[in-house]
Amino acid sequence: MGYGVMAYAVDIDKLVALCGSGDDRMRRVISGKFRNDIYQVNDFLGWSNERGEPSVFTAIKHLVMGEEKSLDGAMYGYGFKFIVEFSGRFLDNGPFYPCPSQYLSDTVDVELAGIGASITMSDLVFGGAPVAFPAPHDFPAIGHWTADQVAQNVEPLRAGSSTELKTIASWLDQAAATGRGVVGFYH
């Protein structure tokens, strides 16, 4: 296995509105839909699956209900990823999974700049979440491109010839077609 990029086309305004909305029904739906995956993340990272103990379930509750963010940043990062996965659409990450993070900045970002794009993969995976919570000290890394950034870069990406740039172009086409941004994770 290895580390890589997971990207999602998502309506960032709706995502931001969901986080802090206090919509307990939606919190339960998200936690229920991904229950088994959340159990696996908690187990893999040594976090509890016991009700009331700090876990990704607790982080999702804090994020959606607008509660105090007192947990480890990684719990919020993974909790936020499940919220994004629920709210958005996964984008093909073939050339970016697995891939070293240095490849994104040293190669792909250089290619993006070379065709006149104003977005970077570094921003997509290391630029920060569009909602406030303690940043993970390690993984998952999180970033995003707004719907405006996506729309502004559709045309420049059409000039890309590498597999990586063609993949990013398809992400932008899919997101722009529905007025969405892109949220990315690296882990």
Secondary structure, DSSP 8 states (H G I E B T S, - for coil): ----EEEEEE-HHHHHHHTTS--HHHHHHHHHHTHHHHHHHHHHTT---STTSSSHHHHHHHHHHT----S-HHHHHHHHHHHHHHHSEEE--GGGSS--HHHIIIIIHHHHHHTT-S--HHHHHHS--SS-----SSS-EEEEE-HHHHHHHHHHHTT--SHHHHHHHHHHHHHHHTT-EEEEEE-
